[in-house]
Amino acid sequence: MRYLAIDYGDKRSGLAVCDAGETIVTPLKVLQTDGALLKHIIKVIEDEAAEAVVVGLPLNMDGTEGGQAAKVRDFVSQLSAKTGLKVFLHDERLTSFEAEDILGPAQMSWRKRKKILDAVAAAVILKSFISSSSD
C-alpha cells in the first residue's frame, strides 16, 4: 500500500511517502502549518497516489497524551473527513532525535537542516509504522 506520512507540528509539518511495496520510504517535503495545510496535503495525496495516511502521535515518554496529541487528533479528524482515506496514528516518540542522527553526518547549515528535518522525521515515523505492521 502506498502511504503518506505526516510529522505534524505547530510551525512546520514534514511529509514522506513509500512505494506500493512498502520497501522504500522517502522524505518528501516540509509544509508550513497554516490555514492552507489541509489543501496542500490533499494535493500531495493526489499527486503521490497515496492510499492511506500515517500521522505521528506525540506521546509523552510515559505513554500519556498531552496538549500536542490533542492538536494532532483534531488535525487527523479533519484530514480523514476531507479525504475519506484511512488515517493511522503512530507513536512518534524520539523520531526527531532519530532524524537528527540520520542527518548528523551531512555537511549542511542549520538552516538547510531545519528545512528537511521534519520530512526526515516523517520518513522515520513511516518506516516504524511499516515495520510494526509487518510484525
N, C-alpha and C positions, 0 to 999 in steps of 0.2 A: 504494500500500500504506500502511496506517496503522501508523506506527512509534511506539513508546515509547522515548525516550532517557533514559539514566541517567548522571549525573555522580556516580560512586561515591566517597565519601570516608570517612575513619575516623570522623568525628563525624556528618556530615550527607550525605545523597545527594539531589541535585536530579533532578527529573523534568520531561520536556517531551514533547509529542505533536505529530503533524502530522495534517493531514486526509488522506483517502484519495487525493486527487490529488497529494499531496506538495508543495503550494504554500504552505500556511500552517503555520508552526511556532509553537507556543505554550508558554511556560513553564507548568508545571502546579502543582507543589508541591515542598516540601522535606520529606523524612522524616528522622527520626533513624536513624542507622546503628546498629542494635541487633539483638537476637535476633529481633525481630518484623519486620525489614525485608523479608525474602522474602515473608512473608504479606501485608504491606501492598502490595508491588509486584504480587503476583498479583491482588489485589483491583483495583488500578488497571488492570492489563491487561484484566481482565474488564469493568470499568466503561467503559473507553475503547475497547473492542473492538480492541485492538492485535493486529496480525497478525505482528509481528516486533519485536525489541528491538535497540537500538543502545546500546552501553556505551562510554564514553570510556576509552581505554587511555592511562595516564600514562607517556609515554616521556620519557627524558632528552633534553636538547637535541641530543645527538649521535645520537639514534635508538635507543639501547640501552634495555633494560628494567631497572628497579630493583626494590626491595622492594615498592613500592606496586603495580606492574604485576602482580606475583605474587599479591597480595591480590585484585586485580580479576579476574584469570584464575580464581582459586578461586571467587569470587562468581559469575562467568559460568557456570562449570561447574554450580554448584548451581542457578542460575536456569534454565538450559537443561534440566536433569534434571527440575525441578519443573513446568515449563510445557510442555515439548515444542516450544516455539517456536524458530525460528532466532534466534540471538543473534549480532550482528555486533560486532566490536571496531573502534573508530575512534580514530585518533590525536587526543589531546585537548591537545596542547602549546599553551600560551598561551590556551586558552579562558577561563580565569578572568580574564586580563587583558582580553580582548575583552569579557567580560561586565561587567567594571568600567567599561570605556569606554561601553558601552551605558547603564549606569545612571548614568554620570557626571553628566549634566545634571539628573537627577531630584533634587528637593529632599526628601531624606529622611534620617533619622538613620542612623548606622552600624548600629544595632540592627535597624532595618527593612530596610536594605540587605542585611545579613547573612542575614536570613530568606529573601530571594528570590534572592540571588546564585547559589546552586547550581542553581536551576531555570533561571535565565537561561543559565548555563554549559551546562546540558543542552541548551537550545534551540540554542546556538551549535554544539555537537557535532552535533546532528541536522541543522542547516542545512548544515554542512560535509559530512556523510555523504551527504545527498541530492544536493548539488552534485557531489561526486566520483563518485557512482553514475551520474549522467546524462551524464558526460563520455564 
